Each structure stands twice: as structure tokens, then as C-alpha cells.
């Protein structure tokens, strides 16, 4: 019985080593992930009061750097991971608001670089998007009468998820005051009403945790990192929509590669077989 217990301990050690790697060796690595990129239009909520995010799923790989103890320090995300996609949310309260649907058209995300994820003040970084967010006021695929918010950055680099201020002329002129992505809660103030809108628009905000607990040991399979961003949008429709929030949520869930899972399963099976042979003697 004692040998069986020791073999289970060995299996547990193998699981730990293969799942998270050997701690104490800081450096860069490539981690595959599944994730979602979501946009919330102007604080829009469903009938239950929950913020409605139009989300685009994706899978890819991120280049991560840890401190040797699996604390995620920084990571980069390649462009083109998310998109192309168009997501439409049809609004039930059309008779009251005059809005028929919300539409998020994403050509792709641009490359992003994020630092300060674990330790110290909340970190983050810029990652732009190529696409548009539309508030549609008529039904139909063309969405002709709308407020269109361009997410693609200008030549100077200002844009949603990056920072800076951008003004776009048109039938409905739009000015955006942008902020980069953060692992904390972005804070902006609306003029009408004059109040801080970091919460509840992007609750629960950004975070990073490992697979076992709400810690920052994220740089391993089953670690999760979430970043949020916000823009303050001004339009020329000063009566109906003078100033509104536009928020984004980026969530990455790191997953083991199939080869690692196969090796892990083979190792555990081998240890179990060895233990049974020992017991049979």
C-alpha cells in the first residue's frame, strides 16, 4: 500500500511539472489560448440590467514573459487573431429609444503589447482594432440611419484601445477620447450626468489569475487574463446622445497544447501501471 501511495505522489508531481513547467527559470514562452473580444455600446444593458457585450471568439498563441514563478509580467498578441466578424444585437425597446440594433463589425485586431500584468500598479497597453461600431436606427441589413463610431486608428495612432483623441466629420460627427487597455478599471467622467463611469460599465474590470486560485500566477495552462478599455464618445446629436461610453473587454484563457496533454496522459498511465505491478508482487 505504501508503494502505491508513493506512485500516486509521483504521478501528481508529473502532472504539476508537465502542466505548469519548472518554476524559477524566468523567460519568454509561447502559450496557446482561446479568447473573446467584446464591445459594449454606450452602456447598453438587457432587461435584467446586465451589460450587453457583442463578442467575437478566437483562438491563437501569445508570446508571454514570466518572472520564473509563473507570474505573468507581459505578453504580446499578434494582429489578425480576432476577426473578421460582424455581430448584431437587436434591441427590443425600439419604440422607446428609436434604436433597432447595435452592430460590431471587426476586420481584425491590430498587434497588442501589454506589460505590468503582475505586481505593482495595474498595467496594460495599447491594442487597436480595425472596424466600426454602429447604433442602428432603422431595421434592415444596410443600417442606413445610424451613429457610426470608427474603431480603426488614425495615421497618427489615436484610436479605440490605444489612446488619444480622434474626430470624424460626417452627417453625425463623432469625437472619441480613448484609453489603452488596462488590467484595472478605466476611469472617465461624463458631463451629463457628471459622474465617474468606470463602474459598472466594465465590471468586473481587468484581472489575472492562475488555474487553482485568484492569484497572479497566470503564465501557465488554465491561467486567465482579462483587460478592459473605454472611450468617451461625443456626437453632434447633442440632444439625444451628447456623450456616451464605449467599452471593450479582452479575455484570454491559456490552454495546454494537445502534445502536452498526450504526454501527460501517457506519463500518468505509465506510473499507474508500474504501481499495479509493484502491488502484484
C-alpha positions in Angstrom: 0.0 0.0 0.0 2.9 2.4 0.8 4.4 1.9 -2.7 1.0 2.7 -4.3 0.8 5.9 -2.3 4.3 6.9 -3.4 3.5 6.2 -7.0 0.4 8.4 -6.8 2.6 11.1 -5.4 5.0 10.7 -8.4 2.0 11.0 -10.7 1.0 14.2 -9.0 4.4 15.6 -9.4 4.4 14.7 -13.1 1.1 16.4 -13.5 2.4 19.5 -11.9 5.6 19.6 -13.8 4.0 19.0 -17.2 1.1 21.4 -16.6 3.0 24.4 -15.3 6.6 23.8 -16.2 9.6 24.2 -13.9 9.4 27.4 -11.8 12.5 29.5 -11.2 13.6 30.0 -14.8 12.3 33.3 -16.0 11.9 34.0 -19.7 9.7 34.1 -22.7 7.4 31.4 -24.0 4.5 30.8 -26.4 1.2 29.9 -24.9 -1.9 28.9 -26.9 -5.2 30.4 -25.8 -8.9 30.7 -26.5 -10.4 34.1 -26.1 -13.2 36.6 -26.7 -13.1 40.3 -27.7 -16.2 42.2 -26.7 -17.7 45.7 -27.3 -20.4 47.4 -25.2 -22.2 50.2 -26.9 -23.0 53.3 -24.7 -23.6 51.3 -21.6 -26.4 49.3 -23.2 -28.0 46.7 -20.9 -30.5 43.9 -21.2 -33.8 43.8 -19.4 -32.1 42.1 -16.4 -29.7 45.1 -16.1 -26.6 43.2 -17.4 -24.3 44.9 -19.8 -24.6 43.6 -23.3 -21.3 42.8 -25.0 -21.1 41.9 -28.6 -18.3 39.3 -28.6 -16.0 37.8 -31.2 -14.3 34.5 -30.3 -10.9 33.4 -31.4 -8.0 31.0 -30.7 -4.3 31.7 -31.2 -1.0 32.0 -29.4 0.5 34.8 -27.3 4.2 35.5 -26.5 4.4 35.7 -22.7 7.1 36.6 -20.2 7.0 35.4 -16.6 9.2 36.1 -13.6 10.3 32.5 -13.0 7.4 31.8 -10.7 4.7 31.7 -13.4 3.6 35.3 -12.6 2.7 36.9 -16.0 4.8 40.0 -16.5 3.9 40.9 -20.1 2.6 39.4 -23.3 2.1 40.3 -26.9 -0.8 39.4 -29.2 -0.4 39.2 -33.0 -2.6 41.2 -35.3 -5.4 39.3 -37.1 -6.1 37.0 -34.1 -9.7 38.3 -33.9 -11.9 38.8 -36.9 -13.2 39.3 -39.5 -16.7 39.2 -38.0 -19.9 41.1 -37.7 -22.1 40.7 -34.6 -25.5 42.3 -34.4 -27.7 42.7 -31.3 -31.4 43.5 -32.0 -32.9 45.9 -29.4 -36.4 45.3 -28.1 -37.0 48.8 -26.8 -37.2 50.3 -30.3 -40.5 52.1 -29.7 -39.0 54.0 -26.7 -35.4 54.6 -27.8 -35.7 54.8 -31.6 -32.8 52.2 -31.9 -33.3 49.0 -33.7 -29.9 47.3 -33.3 -26.3 47.5 -32.3 -23.7 46.3 -34.7 -20.0 45.5 -34.2 -18.0 45.0 -37.4 -14.5 43.8 -36.8 -12.0 43.5 -39.7 -9.2 42.4 -37.3 -7.4 43.4 -34.1 -4.1 45.1 -34.6 -1.0 43.8 -32.7 -1.0 44.5 -29.0 1.7 44.7 -26.3 0.8 44.6 -22.6 3.1 44.9 -19.6 2.8 45.3 -15.8 0.3 42.4 -15.6 1.5 41.1 -12.2 2.9 43.2 -9.4 2.8 46.9 -8.9 0.1 49.3 -10.2 -2.3 47.9 -12.7 -0.7 47.6 -16.1 -1.9 47.1 -19.6 -1.0 48.6 -23.0 -2.3 49.6 -26.5 -4.1 47.3 -28.9 -6.0 48.9 -31.8 -9.0 47.4 -33.7 -9.9 47.8 -37.4 -13.6 48.1 -37.7 -16.7 50.1 -36.7 -19.4 50.2 -34.0 -22.9 51.3 -35.2 -26.0 52.2 -33.4 -28.7 51.5 -36.0 -32.0 53.4 -36.0 -33.7 51.5 -38.8 -34.2 47.8 -39.4 -32.5 46.0 -42.3 -29.0 44.9 -43.3 -27.9 48.3 -44.5 -28.3 50.1 -41.2 -28.6 53.5 -43.1 -29.7 55.8 -40.3 -27.2 55.4 -37.5 -24.4 56.6 -35.3 -21.2 55.1 -36.7 -18.2 55.1 -34.5 -14.9 54.2 -36.3 -12.6 52.0 -34.3 -9.7 52.0 -36.8 -7.0 54.3 -35.6 -5.8 57.4 -37.5 -2.5 57.7 -39.2 -1.2 59.4 -36.0 -2.1 56.4 -33.9 -5.1 57.7 -31.9 -7.9 55.2 -31.6 -10.1 52.8 -29.5 -7.9 50.7 -27.3 -4.8 52.8 -28.0 -5.4 56.3 -26.6 -5.6 59.9 -27.9 -8.5 61.9 -29.3 -10.0 61.4 -32.7 -12.7 63.4 -34.5 -14.5 62.1 -37.6 -16.7 64.6 -39.6 -20.0 63.5 -41.2 -23.7 63.7 -41.0 -23.3 62.7 -37.4 -19.9 64.0 -36.3 -18.1 61.8 -33.8 -15.3 62.6 -31.4 -13.7 59.9 -29.3 -11.5 60.3 -26.2 -9.7 56.9 -25.9 -7.7 55.0 -23.4 -5.4 52.0 -23.7 -6.3 48.5 -22.3 -5.8 48.1 -18.6 -5.9 45.3 -16.0 -7.6 47.6 -13.6 -10.7 49.8 -14.1 -10.5 52.7 -16.5 -11.9 55.9 -15.2 -13.7 58.6 -17.2 -16.2 61.2 -16.4 -19.4 62.1 -18.3 -20.6 65.7 -18.4 -24.2 64.6 -18.4 -24.6 63.5 -15.7 -21.2 64.5 -14.2 -20.2 61.2 -12.7 -17.5 58.5 -12.9 -18.4 55.7 -15.3 -15.6 53.2 -14.8 -18.1 51.1 -12.9 -20.5 49.4 -13.7 -19.8 49.7 -17.4 -16.7 47.4 -17.4 -17.3 45.4 -14.3 -15.5 43.2 -13.0 -12.7 45.1 -14.8 -9.4 43.5 -15.6 -7.7 40.7 -13.7 -5.1 37.9 -13.9 -5.2 34.6 -12.1 -3.9 31.1 -12.2 -5.8 27.8 -12.6 -6.1 27.0 -8.9 -7.0 30.3 -7.3 -7.4 34.0 -7.8 -3.7 34.6 -7.8 -1.5 36.2 -10.4 0.4 33.0 -11.5 -1.2 33.3 -14.9 1.6 32.2 -17.2 0.5 28.5 -17.3 -2.2 26.4 -18.9 -5.6 27.3 -17.5 -4.4 30.8 -16.5 -6.8 33.6 -17.4 -6.1 37.3 -18.1 -8.7 40.0 -18.8 -8.1 43.6 -19.9 -10.6 46.3 -20.3 -10.7 49.6 -22.2 -13.0 52.6 -22.5 -13.7 55.5 -24.8 -15.8 58.6 -24.2 -17.8 59.3 -27.4 -19.2 62.8 -28.2 -21.6 63.2 -31.1 -23.2 66.2 -32.9 -26.6 64.9 -31.7 -26.3 67.0 -28.6 -29.9 66.5 -27.6 -30.3 62.7 -27.8 -26.8 61.4 -27.5 -24.4 64.1 -26.2 -21.8 61.9 -24.6 -21.6 58.2 -24.1 -19.2 55.4 -23.0 -17.9 52.7 -25.4 -16.1 49.9 -23.6 -14.2 46.8 -24.6 -13.3 43.5 -22.8 -10.4 41.2 -23.9 -10.3 37.8 -22.2 -7.7 35.1 -22.8 -7.8 31.6 -21.4 -4.5 29.8 -21.8 -4.9 26.1 -22.8 -2.5 23.2 -22.9 -1.3 22.1 -26.3 -2.5 18.6 -27.5 1.0 17.2 -27.4 1.4 18.2 -23.8 -1.9 16.6 -22.9 -0.9 13.4 -24.7 2.5 13.3 -22.9 0.8 14.0 -19.6 -1.8 11.2 -20.1 0.9 8.7 -21.1 3.1 9.5 -18.1 0.3 9.1 -15.6 -0.8 5.8 -17.2 2.7 4.5 -17.1 3.0 5.4 -13.4 -0.3 3.7 -12.6 0.8 0.5 -14.5 4.1 0.5 -12.6 2.3 0.8 -9.3 -0.1 -2.1 -10.1 2.8 -4.3 -11.0 4.5 -3.4 -7.7 1.3 -4.3 -5.8 1.0 -7.6 -7.5 4.4 -8.8 -6.3 
